[in-house]
Amino acid sequence: MDDLIQDFLSETSESLTELEKIILALESDPTQINFIRDAFRLLHTIKGTCGFLGFERMQRIAHKAENVLSKMRDGEITADTFI
């Protein structure tokens, strides 16, 4: 199990670094749907892995962020809604 958690930590760290880059790019162009889709995909993977490993709090956080991105993707809200 320790190897599994180490893999999770490593992969999630890389995903969060990539997510940060996507969010910064989205800040420059909030209409770029590809940024939103990429961010959603990363969070969806993190959420699923958290669920598999039983990290419920992290899973709930990822799920809430995923919901916001889903609304952005569907045009219900825009990235500049929160600014």
C-alpha positions as CSV (number, residue, x, y, z in Angstrom):
1,M,0.0,0.0,0.0
2,D,2.9,2.4,0.7
3,D,4.0,2.2,-2.9
4,L,0.5,2.9,-4.0
5,I,0.3,6.0,-1.8
6,Q,3.8,7.2,-3.0
7,D,2.7,6.8,-6.6
8,F,-0.5,8.8,-5.8
9,L,1.5,11.6,-4.1
10,S,3.9,11.8,-7.0
11,E,1.2,11.7,-9.7
12,T,-1.0,14.1,-7.9
13,S,1.8,16.5,-7.3
14,E,2.5,16.5,-11.1
15,S,-1.2,17.0,-11.8
16,L,-1.5,19.9,-9.4
17,T,1.6,21.5,-11.1
18,E,-0.1,21.1,-14.4
19,L,-3.4,22.4,-13.0
20,E,-1.7,25.5,-11.8
21,K,-0.3,26.2,-15.3
22,I,-3.8,25.6,-16.8
23,I,-5.4,28.0,-14.3
24,L,-2.8,30.7,-15.0
25,A,-3.4,30.2,-18.8
26,L,-7.2,30.4,-18.2
27,E,-6.7,33.7,-16.4
28,S,-5.2,35.1,-19.6
29,D,-8.0,33.7,-21.7
30,P,-11.1,32.7,-19.7
31,T,-13.0,31.6,-22.8
32,Q,-10.5,28.9,-23.8
33,I,-12.6,25.7,-23.4
34,N,-9.6,23.4,-23.9
35,F,-8.0,24.8,-20.7
36,I,-11.3,24.0,-18.8
37,R,-11.5,20.5,-20.3
38,D,-7.9,19.8,-19.4
39,A,-8.4,21.0,-15.8
40,F,-11.6,19.0,-15.5
41,R,-9.8,15.9,-16.6
42,L,-7.0,16.3,-14.1
43,L,-9.4,16.9,-11.2
44,H,-11.5,13.9,-12.3
45,T,-8.5,11.7,-12.2
46,I,-7.5,13.0,-8.8
47,K,-11.0,12.6,-7.5
48,G,-11.2,9.0,-8.7
49,T,-7.9,8.0,-7.2
50,C,-8.8,9.6,-3.9
51,G,-12.0,7.6,-3.9
52,F,-10.1,4.4,-4.6
53,L,-7.6,5.1,-1.8
54,G,-10.3,6.2,0.7
55,F,-9.1,9.8,0.9
56,E,-12.7,11.2,1.4
57,R,-11.9,14.8,2.3
58,M,-9.6,15.2,-0.7
59,Q,-12.2,13.5,-2.9
60,R,-14.9,16.0,-1.8
61,I,-12.6,18.9,-2.5
62,A,-11.7,17.6,-6.0
63,H,-15.4,16.9,-6.6
64,K,-16.4,20.5,-5.8
65,A,-13.7,21.9,-8.0
66,E,-14.8,19.5,-10.8
67,N,-18.4,20.8,-10.4
68,V,-17.2,24.4,-10.9
69,L,-15.3,23.4,-14.0
70,S,-18.2,21.4,-15.3
71,K,-20.4,24.5,-15.0
72,M,-17.7,26.5,-16.8
73,R,-17.5,23.9,-19.5
74,D,-21.3,23.9,-20.0
75,G,-21.4,27.7,-20.2
76,E,-23.4,28.1,-16.9
77,I,-20.7,30.3,-15.4
78,T,-17.5,31.9,-16.7
79,A,-14.0,32.0,-15.3
80,D,-14.3,35.7,-14.6
81,T,-17.4,35.1,-12.4
82,F,-15.1,34.7,-9.4
83,I,-12.9,37.7,-10.0
